[in-house]
Amino acid sequence: MNERILPSPVQQIVYVSRETSNCPLIAEMIRLGHSLEEQGVPEKDVCILSVDYGRRLLINGKNIDIKKMSQQDVVEIVDYDPLKNIIMVIGAKDPCVQTPVHWIVQKARHDINALLQINSKTLVEKLMGTVPMTEKETPPGTLDQAKEILKALRGGKTILIRNEGIVFAGINIREIEQTTQRYAGDWK
């Protein structure tokens, strides 16, 4: 039997509120973003940072440089329906493309409440063979990519996304910050 691959439905965003989230975890996200700049993460590398809390998810907005992020640049995801690809949002910005992947990974794994994704093909080439990597190359922000990342995360909390970048997973921001410091020499 052949598997039928259906195209991903277009992402629909429903704004519950356009107000800025006041979650206290945003301050930790901003601190980590600024520390990445101090560690030397190149400006060209796109970074996505998310934190799960309760039934919600905080994630940086679309096209936001997290190394210079402010509270207004973070959106709060109230809910996500992967079948209909509908995201319910609180915040002034649009959520980033990777929002569905971060939501699925953090809801599937109880030991992961924070994710940092750094999209850098250079970093993938440098670290290939040293940390687990996704088997297949998948389109960003898709259910297929979430599945691949979840499979790779069985081998550790730091993984490579084939031809895309690196993911640091942790129980909290502090764990991710400690892990990124170990890789600080590889950014350059």
N, C-alpha and C positions, 0 to 999 in steps of 0.2 A: 504494500500500500504506500503510495506517495503522500508525503506531507504537503498540504496545501498552505502556502504562505500568503496571508492576506496583508494588504497594505495597512500601515498604521493609520488610524483615524486622525484627523487634524486635531491638534491640541486646542481644547476650548477652555477659556479662563472665565470664571465667574467671580466678580469682586463682591465680597460680603461687605467690605468697607475699604475706603481709600485712605484711611487714617494710618499713621505709622504705629507699628507694634511697640508695646512698652515692655516686652518680656525682658527680664533681667539677664538672660543668657546672651542677649545681643552684645552686651559689653565684652563678654569673653570672646565672642566671634571677632569683634573689632580688634581686640588685643592680639589674637592669633594672626589676623590678617596683617597687622602692622609688623609683627615679629617675622613674618615671611619676607617682608621687604628688608629687614635687618639681616636676615640669613642669606640674602642675595638671590632670591628667586627672581629670574629675569622678568622684566616688564612685559615682554611679548607672550609669556606663558599665561594662559587663561586658567584661573583658579575658581573652583566652586566649593563653597563651604556650607555645610548644613548641620543642624542640631535637632534631634528629636526630643520632644518633651510631651509626655502624656499622649494625647491623640493628635498632636499637631507637630509641625515641622517648621523650623526657621531656615531660610536659605537666602543667599544673596540674589539680588535681582539680575535680570538679563543685562549683559554688557557692563557689569560693574567690576572694577578692579578692586579685589578684596584687600589689597595691600594699602588702599587709601579709603576704605569703606567707612561709612557713617551709619547711624541708626536708620536714616531714611532709605538706605540702600538695601535693607533687609526686608523680605516679605515673609509673612506667616501663612503657611498652608494649613487651612482648616480641614480639608478633606481632599482625597483624590480617588477617582474611579478609573481603574486601569482599563476596564472593558470599553467604556465610552470616551476615555481620555479627557475627562473633565476635571479641572483643578479649581478648588474654591480658595480664594486668596483674600488676605487682609494686607493692605499696603499700597503705596503709591506707585511702585514699579511693577513691571511684568516679571513673573518668575523666570528663571533661566531654563534653558532647554533640558538640562539634566534633572530637573525637579522630579519627574516620574521615577527615574532610576534611584535617586537618593531616597525617595519615599518608600519604594518597594524594599530596598535593601534594609533600611532601618526598621521597617515594620516586620520583616521576616526574621531578623536576628535580634534577640533580646540583649546580646552582649555588645551591640553596636548602637550608640546613641549620637555619634558624631562622625561625619565623613568630610574629608578634604580631598578634592580631586584637582590635580595639576596637569593640564594638558600640555605635554612637551614630548615630541617625538625624539628629541635629543636625549632626554632623560630615559626614555624607553630603551633606546639603543645602548646607553651606558650601563643600565642595570639589568639588561636581559640576561637571564640565567642565574641571577642572584636572588630574585624573589619570584613567587608564583605569577603566572600571566594567564589572561583569558585565552581560551583555545581559538576562538573565532574572532574575526573582525566584525563588529556590528555597528549599525548606525547609532549615533548618540541619542540618548533620551528615550530609547525604545525598551519594550518589554524583553526583547531578545538580549539587549545589553545588560539589563538587570539580572537576567538568568545567568549570563556568562560571568558577571561580577560575583554573584552569589556562589557559583561553583568554584571560582578562583579563591574566594575568601575562606574556603575550607582549608587551604594551605597556609594561612596566616593573615594577619590584619593589615599587611602592606602588600599590595598587588599592582601589577602592571595591566593596563588595558591595551591590548594589541594595537599598535600603530596610533595610539592616542595619548596615553599619559599614565600617571601613577595615582593610586588611591590609597589614602591612609584612613583606616577605620579605628575607632576607639570607643570606649565606654563614655568618654567625655572629652572636652576640648583639651584638657591638660595632657591626657594620654597622647593625643595627636601631636601636640606641641613638642612633647619629649621625643616622639618618633621622628618628626621632621628635623629636629636638631641633629640626629644621627646621620641624616642624609645631606646636611647643609653643604658639605664639600662637593657634592655631586651637581649642584645647581649650575655651577659655572662651566 
